[in-house]
């Protein structure tokens, strides 16, 4: 928090470390961060579409939507629900 207050960025949501620190004070939920999952694990976002976690590219993960096969870059701090194939 001290590091961020010295030189804040224009958008507070771009600082992953700051988001993690602030999330500690949120109420408990069923969601976890995408970065906590292993590669090739299935998860869903709040939009209820299902994805497979891929490799990390710079700051975000390349994930594949199961229904369409489309690829999306998703933030490592995105709140997801771990799912199974069936």
DRENDO-773071 format. One record per residue (C-alpha): residue in one letter; x, y, z. Coordinates in nm, 2 decimals, padded with zeros to 4 digits. Each point is the difference from the previous one (the first is absolute). Last residue first. Example, Ala and Ser with C-alpha at 12.3 -4.5 7.8 and 13.67 -1.06 7.14 Angstrom:
<atoms>
<atom "s",<01.37,-00.11,00.71>> <atom "a",<-00.14,-00.34,00.07>> 
</atoms>
This chain:
<atoms>
<atom "x",<-01.89,-03.31,-01.61>> <atom "x",<00.33,00.17,-00.09>> <atom "x",<00.06,00.14,00.35>> <atom "x",<-00.03,00.36,00.13>> <atom "x",<00.21,00.25,00.19>> <atom "x",<-00.20,00.33,00.04>> <atom "x",<00.17,00.32,-00.12>> <atom "x",<00.09,00.34,00.13>> <atom "x",<00.24,00.17,-00.25>> <atom "x",<00.33,00.07,00.17>> <atom "x",<00.21,-00.17,-00.26>> <atom "x",<-00.17,00.22,-00.27>> <atom "x",<-00.15,-00.19,-00.29>> <atom "x",<00.12,00.00,-00.37>> <atom "x",<-00.27,-00.18,-00.20>> <atom "x",<00.01,-00.28,-00.25>> <atom "x",<-00.31,-00.12,-00.19>> <atom "x",<-00.06,-00.38,00.00>> <atom "x",<-00.38,00.07,-00.01>> <atom "x",<-00.14,-00.19,00.29>> <atom "x",<00.32,-00.07,00.20>> <atom "x",<00.13,00.36,00.00>> <atom "x",<00.37,-00.01,-00.02>> <atom "x",<00.23,00.19,00.24>> <atom "x",<00.32,00.20,-00.07>> <atom "x",<00.10,00.12,00.34>> <atom "x",<00.10,00.36,00.07>> <atom "x",<00.31,00.19,00.10>> <atom "x",<00.26,-00.10,-00.26>> <atom "x",<-00.17,-00.29,-00.16>> <atom "x",<-00.09,-00.26,00.26>> <atom "x",<-00.09,-00.34,-00.14>> <atom "x",<-00.35,-00.14,-00.02>> <atom "x",<-00.30,-00.03,00.23>> <atom "x",<-00.29,-00.18,-00.15>> <atom "x",<-00.32,00.20,-00.01>> <atom "x",<-00.37,-00.04,00.09>> <atom "x",<-00.26,00.28,-00.06>> <atom "x",<-00.19,00.08,00.32>> <atom "x",<00.02,00.39,-00.05>> <atom "x",<00.15,00.01,00.35>> <atom "x",<00.30,-00.19,-00.13>> <atom "x",<00.03,-00.37,-00.04>> <atom "x",<00.29,-00.24,00.06>> <atom "x",<00.16,-00.30,-00.16>> <atom "x",<00.36,-00.09,00.08>> <atom "x",<00.25,-00.02,-00.28>> <atom "x",<00.27,00.19,00.19>> <atom "x",<-00.04,-00.01,00.38>> <atom "x",<-00.24,00.23,00.18>> <atom "x",<00.11,00.27,00.25>> <atom "x",<00.08,00.25,-00.28>> <atom "x",<-00.37,00.01,-00.09>> <atom "x",<-00.09,00.15,00.34>> <atom "x",<-00.25,-00.18,00.22>> <atom "x",<-00.37,00.04,00.03>> <atom "x",<-00.23,-00.17,00.26>> <atom "x",<-00.01,00.32,00.21>> <atom "x",<00.13,00.14,00.33>> <atom "x",<-00.06,00.37,00.06>> <atom "x",<00.26,00.24,-00.13>> <atom "x",<00.29,00.12,00.21>> <atom "x",<00.26,-00.24,-00.14>> <atom "x",<-00.11,00.12,-00.35>> <atom "x",<00.18,00.33,00.07>> <atom "x",<00.34,-00.16,00.02>> <atom "x",<-00.06,-00.21,-00.32>> <atom "x",<-00.12,00.31,-00.19>> <atom "x",<00.31,00.19,00.10>> <atom "x",<00.23,-00.27,-00.11>> <atom "x",<-00.18,-00.03,-00.34>> <atom "x",<00.04,00.37,-00.08>> <atom "x",<-00.22,00.06,-00.31>> <atom "x",<-00.32,00.04,00.21>> <atom "x",<00.13,00.34,00.14>> <atom "x",<-00.01,00.17,-00.34>> <atom "x",<00.22,00.31,-00.05>> <atom "x",<00.29,-00.16,00.19>> <atom "x",<00.09,00.10,00.35>> <atom "x",<00.36,00.10,00.08>> <atom "x",<00.06,00.04,00.38>> <atom "x",<-00.35,-00.14,00.09>> <atom "x",<00.07,-00.33,-00.18>> <atom "x",<00.32,-00.07,00.18>> <atom "x",<-00.16,00.07,00.34>> <atom "x",<-00.29,-00.24,-00.08>> 
</atoms>
